[in-house]
Amino acid sequence: MADKQPHITAWEGVPELLTDIRPLFTLGERKTISCRFRYSLDDPFAVGIDLILETGICITWVVSRDLLFAGTKAASGEGDFKVWPSCRRHSPRPYVYFSLERPDGHATFEAGLPEIRRWLESTYVLVPQGSESALLDWDALADSLLER
């Protein structure tokens, strides 16, 4: 699918995946897009998906980490983000698909399933599922909500 090999890096122990994804249902040549999947201890329930366009513009979607992980196994998501694994049993390479929707349009992308799953698993090693709330500063959140 991609010219470059996907790779996981870590900054201060937090894993990040840089890979190429392929837009689907487009006219003309289907070029790949650089994509960064990132995780932050500041928002342990979410992951960022940065689409890095050739023009230098970066489009970011923030989605539930658990929703993305569930989508590597079965169809998951509602509303503006949906994700599902490939159903092709005899495909030489399994994929995960995700659809991003906005009022002014939508896009669907194909990414390598093994690297997405491996990256997500590394985030769960760092912050196990169910322990995310221990990282949140509840007092600071309450202060910001109450504008103190």
Solvent accessible surface area in square Angstrom, and as a share of the most:
residue,aa,sasa,rsa
1,M,51,0.23
2,A,30,0.23
3,D,144,0.75
4,K,120,0.51
5,Q,149,0.66
6,P,37,0.23
7,H,88,0.39
8,I,64,0.32
9,T,66,0.38
10,A,70,0.54
11,W,189,0.66
12,E,141,0.63
13,G,47,0.45
14,V,22,0.13
15,P,9,0.05
16,E,56,0.25
17,L,0,0.00
18,L,67,0.33
19,T,8,0.05
20,D,7,0.03
21,I,0,0.00
22,R,47,0.17
23,P,17,0.11
24,L,23,0.12
25,F,175,0.73
26,T,62,0.36
27,L,180,0.89
28,G,69,0.66
29,E,139,0.62
30,R,101,0.37
31,K,111,0.47
32,T,43,0.25
33,I,34,0.17
34,S,31,0.20
35,C,0,0.00
36,R,69,0.25
37,F,1,0.00
38,R,79,0.29
39,Y,9,0.04
40,S,44,0.28
41,L,69,0.34
42,D,129,0.67
43,D,67,0.35
44,P,0,0.00
45,F,94,0.39
46,A,14,0.11
47,V,2,0.01
48,G,4,0.04
49,I,0,0.00
50,D,3,0.02
51,L,8,0.04
52,I,49,0.25
53,L,54,0.27
54,E,156,0.70
55,T,110,0.64
56,G,60,0.57
57,I,103,0.52
58,C,62,0.37
59,I,65,0.33
60,T,62,0.36
61,W,36,0.13
62,V,94,0.54
63,V,14,0.08
64,S,50,0.32
65,R,1,0.00
66,D,54,0.28
67,L,46,0.23
68,L,1,0.00
69,F,42,0.17
70,A,45,0.35
71,G,0,0.00
72,T,1,0.00
73,K,125,0.53
74,A,59,0.46
75,A,88,0.68
76,S,25,0.16
77,G,28,0.27
78,E,154,0.69
79,G,51,0.49
80,D,77,0.40
81,F,9,0.04
82,K,70,0.29
83,V,0,0.00
84,W,83,0.29
85,P,22,0.14
86,S,21,0.14
87,C,110,0.66
88,R,127,0.46
89,R,212,0.77
90,H,180,0.81
91,S,27,0.18
92,P,142,0.89
93,R,66,0.24
94,P,55,0.35
95,Y,27,0.10
96,V,1,0.01
97,Y,24,0.09
98,F,1,0.00
99,S,9,0.06
100,L,7,0.03
101,E,61,0.27
102,R,140,0.51
103,P,149,0.94
104,D,113,0.59
105,G,36,0.35
106,H,134,0.60
107,A,39,0.30
108,T,10,0.06
109,F,8,0.03
110,E,14,0.06
111,A,0,0.00
112,G,0,0.00
113,L,17,0.08
114,P,52,0.33
115,E,10,0.04
116,I,1,0.00
117,R,72,0.26
118,R,132,0.48
119,W,0,0.00
120,L,0,0.00
121,E,81,0.36
122,S,35,0.23
123,T,0,0.00
124,Y,34,0.13
125,V,126,0.72
126,L,68,0.34
127,V,7,0.04
128,P,75,0.47
129,Q,121,0.54
130,G,68,0.66
131,S,43,0.28
132,E,6,0.02
133,S,47,0.30
134,A,89,0.69
135,L,83,0.41
136,L,47,0.23
137,D,92,0.48
138,W,143,0.50
139,D,111,0.57
140,A,53,0.41
141,L,77,0.38
142,A,40,0.31
143,D,52,0.27
144,S,74,0.48
145,L,130,0.65
146,L,110,0.55
147,E,157,0.71
148,R,195,0.71
